[in-house]
Amino acid sequence: MKTLLKIFLYFLFSSIFTWWFVASSPLYISNQQMLLSTGVAGGKWGLQILMAFLFLKEKKWVYIKHLAGVCLIGSFILLPFVVLNKLKIMEDHNGVFFLGSLIAAVIAMLYYAYKSVKISDISIHWWYLWILCLFIAVSLQLTLVFHVIVF
């Protein structure tokens, strides 16, 4: 029960921190775009949890707990952007700081996702799956949310 509560709280706080980040960014032009963006991000984590339930059996809760920690770390790294944006400290460089925050979060999550696979004592393929999901999520963000890549 303690593990389930920890998982719930990690994902809850991660969702709150990520929403603050998205809501603070000048790059989003509508609520629909913000919801789509957070939905894509959340979907990545949801897919990982679903895969753990389907394939990890007895190790699923250990992995999901560590995965929730990875999610929280990534979202926590986004908070300086929120604070500095609210204080209007980075106003002239908002877009660059937004992108830099995302890059820092992704680098940290790459490292901690790898560590979570090792700690959970599961195949390294789970880390590769995490990277694949990240690639798909970033591609969806660039195509569906920001229309940077148009087919």
SERO-4910 file (N, C-alpha, C, O; in steps of 0.05 Angstrom, whole numbers):
BEGIN
 pado doro    nc1    nc2    nc3   cac1   cac2   cac3    cc1    cc2    cc3    oc1    oc2    oc3
  Met    A     16    -24      0      0      0      0     17     25      0     11     45    -13
  Lys    A     39     24     15     58     47     16     70     53    -11     72     76    -19
  Thr    A     76     32    -26     87     35    -53     67     48    -72     74     66    -87
  Leu    A     42     39    -70     21     51    -87     17     80    -81     13     96   -100
  Leu    A     18     87    -56     14    115    -48     38    132    -59     34    154    -69
  Lys    A     62    121    -57     85    135    -67     83    139    -97     89    161   -107
  Ile    A     76    119   -111     72    120   -140     52    142   -147     56    159   -164
  Phe    A     29    141   -134      7    160   -139     17    189   -134     13    207   -150
  Leu    A     31    193   -111     40    220   -105     61    230   -124     61    253   -132
  Tyr    A     80    212   -132    100    220   -151     88    229   -178     95    250   -189
  Phe    A     69    213   -188     56    221   -213     38    245   -210     36    261   -228
  Leu    A     25    248   -187      8    271   -182     25    297   -182     18    316   -196
  Phe    A     47    297   -166     63    321   -165     77    326   -192     81    349   -200
  Ser    A     84    305   -206     96    308   -232     76    321   -251     83    339   -267
  Ser    A     51    313   -250     30    325   -267     26    355   -260     24    371   -278
  Ile    A     26    361   -235     23    389   -226     46    406   -236     42    427   -247
  Phe    A     71    396   -232     94    411   -240     95    415   -270    102    437   -280
  Thr    A     88    394   -285     88    396   -314     67    415   -324     72    431   -342
  Trp    A     44    415   -312     23    434   -320     31    462   -314     27    480   -331
  Trp    A     44    468   -291     54    495   -286     74    503   -307     73    526   -317
  Phe    A     91    485   -315    111    490   -336     97    498   -362    103    518   -374
  Val    A     78    482   -371     64    486   -396     48    512   -394     49    528   -413
  Ala    A     34    517   -372     18    541   -369     35    566   -368     25    588   -374
  Ser    A     60    563   -360     78    587   -358     92    594   -384    103    616   -387
  Ser    A     91    576   -403    105    580   -428     90    598   -447     66    594   -451
  Pro    A    104    617   -460     91    633   -480     88    619   -507     76    630   -526
  Leu    A     99    595   -509     99    581   -535     72    568   -541     66    561   -564
  Tyr    A     55    564   -520     29    552   -525      9    575   -530      8    595   -515
  Ile    A     -7    571   -551    -25    593   -559    -54    588   -551    -71    605   -555
  Ser    A    -60    564   -541    -88    558   -534    -88    536   -512    -69    522   -508
  Asn    A   -111    535   -498   -114    514   -478   -114    487   -491   -104    467   -479
  Gln    A   -126    485   -515   -127    459   -529    -98    450   -535    -92    426   -532
  Gln    A    -81    468   -543    -53    461   -548    -39    451   -522    -23    432   -522
  Met    A    -44    465   -500    -33    457   -474    -43    430   -466    -27    413   -456
  Leu    A    -68    424   -469    -79    398   -461    -68    376   -479    -62    354   -469
  Leu    A    -66    382   -505    -54    362   -523    -25    356   -515    -17    332   -515
  Ser    A    -10    376   -509     18    373   -502     21    356   -476     37    337   -475
  Thr    A      5    363   -456      7    347   -431     -5    319   -434      4    301   -421
  Gly    A    -24    316   -452    -35    290   -458    -15    272   -471    -13    248   -465
  Val    A      1    283   -490     22    268   -503     43    259   -482     52    236   -481
  Ala    A     51    278   -465     70    272   -444     60    251   -425     74    232   -419
  Gly    A     35    254   -416     23    234   -398     19    207   -411     22    186   -399
  Gly    A     13    208   -437      9    183   -452     34    166   -453     33    141   -452
  Lys    A     57    179   -455     83    165   -455     86    149   -429     94    126   -430
  Trp    A     80    162   -407     82    148   -381     61    126   -378     67    105   -368
  Gly    A     37    132   -387     16    112   -386     22     87   -402     16     65   -393
  Leu    A     34     91   -425     42     68   -442     63     51   -428     62     27   -428
  Gln    A     82     64   -415    103     50   -400     90     34   -377     98     11   -372
  Ile    A     71     45   -363     58     31   -341     42      7   -352     44    -15   -340
  Leu    A     28     11   -374     13    -10   -386     31    -33   -394     25    -57   -390
  Met    A     54    -26   -407     73    -47   -415     84    -62   -390     88    -86   -391
  Ala    A     89    -48   -369     99    -61   -344     78    -81   -334     85   -103   -326
  Phe    A     53    -72   -334     31    -90   -325     29   -115   -343     24   -137   -333
  Leu    A     33   -111   -368     29   -133   -387     53   -153   -387     49   -177   -391
  Phe    A     77   -143   -382    101   -160   -386    119   -164   -363    136   -182   -363
  Leu    A    117   -148   -342    137   -150   -320    130   -169   -297    147   -176   -281
  Lys    A    105   -175   -295     95   -194   -274    104   -185   -246     95   -164   -237
  Glu    A    121   -200   -233    127   -195   -205    145   -170   -201    146   -159   -179
  Lys    A    158   -160   -222    175   -137   -219    162   -111   -227    174    -90   -227
  Lys    A    136   -113   -235    123    -89   -245    121    -66   -225    126    -43   -233
  Trp    A    115    -72   -200    112    -50   -180    138    -37   -174    139    -12   -169
  Val    A    159    -52   -173    186    -40   -168    193    -22   -191    202      1   -187
  Tyr    A    189    -31   -215    195    -15   -239    177     10   -240    187     32   -245
  Ile    A    151      7   -236    133     29   -238    140     50   -216    138     74   -221
  Lys    A    147     41   -193    155     60   -172    180     76   -181    180    101   -177
  His    A    199     63   -192    223     78   -202    216     95   -226    227    117   -228
  Leu    A    198     86   -243    189    101   -266    175    127   -256    179    148   -268
  Ala    A    159    125   -236    146    148   -224    167    168   -214    163    192   -216
  Gly    A    188    158   -202    209    175   -193    223    189   -216    230    213   -213
  Val    A    227    176   -238    239    188   -262    222    210   -272    231    232   -278
  Cys    A    196    205   -273    177    225   -281    178    250   -263    178    272   -273
  Leu    A    178    245   -237    179    268   -218    205    284   -221    204    308   -220
  Ile    A    227    270   -224    253    285   -227    252    302   -252    259    326   -251
  Gly    A    242    292   -274    240    307   -299    222    332   -295    229    353   -305
  Ser    A    200    328   -282    181    350   -278    193    371   -258    189    395   -262
  Phe    A    207    361   -238    219    379   -218    239    398   -231    242    421   -224
  Ile    A    254    387   -251    274    403   -265    261    426   -280    275    446   -286
  Leu    A    236    424   -287    222    445   -302    214    468   -284    208    490   -295
  Leu    A    214    465   -258    205    486   -240    220    512   -240    208    533   -238
  Pro    A    247    512   -244    261    538   -245    250    555   -267    249    580   -264
  Phe    A    243    543   -290    231    559   -311    205    573   -302    201    597   -307
  Val    A    189    558   -288    163    568   -278    169    592   -260    156    613   -262
  Val    A    187    589   -241    192    610   -221    204    634   -234    195    657   -230
  Leu    A    225    630   -251    238    653   -264    219    667   -284    220    691   -288
  Asn    A    201    652   -296    182    664   -314    162    681   -298    155    703   -307
  Lys    A    152    671   -276    134    686   -259    146    712   -248    133    732   -246
  Leu    A    172    710   -242    187    733   -232    196    752   -255    207    773   -250
  Lys    A    191    743   -279    197    758   -303    228    763   -305    236    784   -316
  Ile    A    243    744   -296    272    747   -296    283    739   -324    303    751   -333
  Met    A    272    720   -337    282    710   -363    264    719   -386    264    706   -407
  Glu    A    250    741   -383    230    749   -403    241    751   -432    228    743   -451
  Asp    A    265    762   -434    277    765   -461    287    739   -473    291    738   -498
  His    A    290    719   -457    301    693   -467    283    670   -460    292    647   -456
  Asn    A    257    675   -458    237    655   -449    238    630   -466    238    608   -455
  Gly    A    238    633   -493    238    609   -510    262    592   -507    261    568   -507
  Val    A    285    605   -504    311    591   -501    311    576   -474    319    553   -472
  Phe    A    302    590   -453    301    578   -426    281    556   -425    286    536   -412
  Phe    A    259    558   -439    239    537   -441    251    512   -453    249    490   -442
  Leu    A    264    516   -476    277    493   -490    300    482   -473    303    457   -472
  Gly    A    315    499   -461    337    489   -443    327    473   -420    339    453   -412
  Ser    A    305    481   -409    292    466   -386    284    439   -396    288    419   -382
  Leu    A    272    438   -419    263    412   -430    287    393   -435    286    370   -429
  Ile    A    308    405   -447    332    389   -452    344    378   -426    352    355   -425
  Ala    A    346    395   -406    357    387   -380    340    365   -368    351    345   -357
  Ala    A    314    367   -370    296    347   -359    299    320   -374    300    299   -361
  Val    A    301    322   -400    304    297   -416    331    283   -409    332    259   -406
  Ile    A    352    299   -407    379    287   -401    377    273   -373    387    251   -370
  Ala    A    366    287   -354    364    275   -327    346    250   -328    353    229   -316
  Met    A    324    251   -342    306    228   -344    319    204   -358    315    181   -351
  Leu    A    336    210   -379    350    188   -393    368    173   -373    368    149   -372
  Tyr    A    382    188   -357    400    176   -337    384    161   -316    390    137   -311
  Tyr    A    364    173   -305    349    160   -284    331    137   -294    325    118   -279
  Ala    A    322    139   -319    307    116   -330    326     92   -333    318     69   -328
  Tyr    A    351     97   -341    371     76   -343    375     63   -315    375     39   -312
  Lys    A    379     81   -295    383     72   -267    359     56   -258    362     36   -244
  Ser    A    335     65   -264    311     50   -255    309     22   -266    300      4   -253
  Val    A    318     19   -291    319     -8   -303    339    -25   -289    333    -48   -283
  Lys    A    362    -14   -283    383    -29   -269    374    -37   -240    377    -60   -232
  Ile    A    363    -17   -226    354    -22   -198    331    -42   -198    330    -59   -180
  Ser    A    314    -41   -218    291    -59   -219    299    -87   -228    283   -106   -227
  Asp    A    324    -90   -237    334   -116   -245    318   -127   -268    310   -151   -268
  Ile    A    313   -110   -288    299   -119   -312    317   -114   -337    338   -101   -334
  Ser    A    309   -125   -359    325   -123   -383    329    -94   -392    312    -77   -388
  Ile    A    353    -89   -403    360    -63   -413    341    -55   -436    339    -31   -443
  His    A    327    -74   -447    308    -68   -468    286    -49   -458    274    -35   -474
  Trp    A    281    -50   -432    261    -31   -421    270     -2   -423    254     16   -427
  Trp    A    296      2   -421    307     29   -425    304     37   -454    298     60   -460
  Tyr    A    310     18   -472    307     24   -500    278     30   -507    272     48   -524
  Leu    A    260     16   -495    231     21   -499    224     49   -489    209     63   -501
  Trp    A    236     57   -466    231     84   -455    241    105   -475    227    125   -479
  Ile    A    264    100   -486    275    119   -506    257    120   -531    252    142   -542
  Leu    A    248     97   -540    230     97   -563    204    113   -557    195    128   -574
  Cys    A    193    109   -533    169    124   -526    175    154   -524    158    170   -532
  Leu    A    198    161   -515    206    189   -514    208    200   -542    198    222   -547
  Phe    A    221    186   -560    223    194   -588    196    199   -600    191    219   -614
  Ile    A    178    180   -596    150    183   -607    136    207   -594    123    222   -609
  Ala    A    139    210   -568    126    233   -555    137    260   -565    122    279   -570
  Val    A    164    262   -568    176    286   -579    166    291   -608    160    314   -615
  Ser    A    165    270   -623    155    273   -651    126    283   -652    119    300   -668
  Leu    A    110    272   -634     82    281   -632     80    310   -623     64    325   -633
  Gln    A     97    317   -604     97    345   -595    105    364   -619     92    384   -623
  Leu    A    125    356   -634    134    373   -656    114    374   -679    113    394   -693
  Thr    A     99    352   -683     80    352   -706     53    362   -698     42    380   -710
  Leu    A     41    349   -677     14    355   -670     10    381   -653     -9    396   -657
  Val    A     29    386   -635     26    408   -617     38    434   -628     24    454   -629
  Phe    A     63    433   -637     76    457   -646     78    461   -676     86    482   -686
  His    A     70    440   -692     70    441   -721     97    450   -732     98    464   -753
  Val    A    119    441   -719    146    447   -729    152    428   -752    164    436   -772
  Ile    A    143    403   -749    147    384   -771    119    379   -783    101    370   -769
  Val    A    117    384   -809     91    380   -822     95    360   -844    114    362   -861
  Phe    A     77    341   -845     79    320   -866     61    328   -890     60    313   -909
***
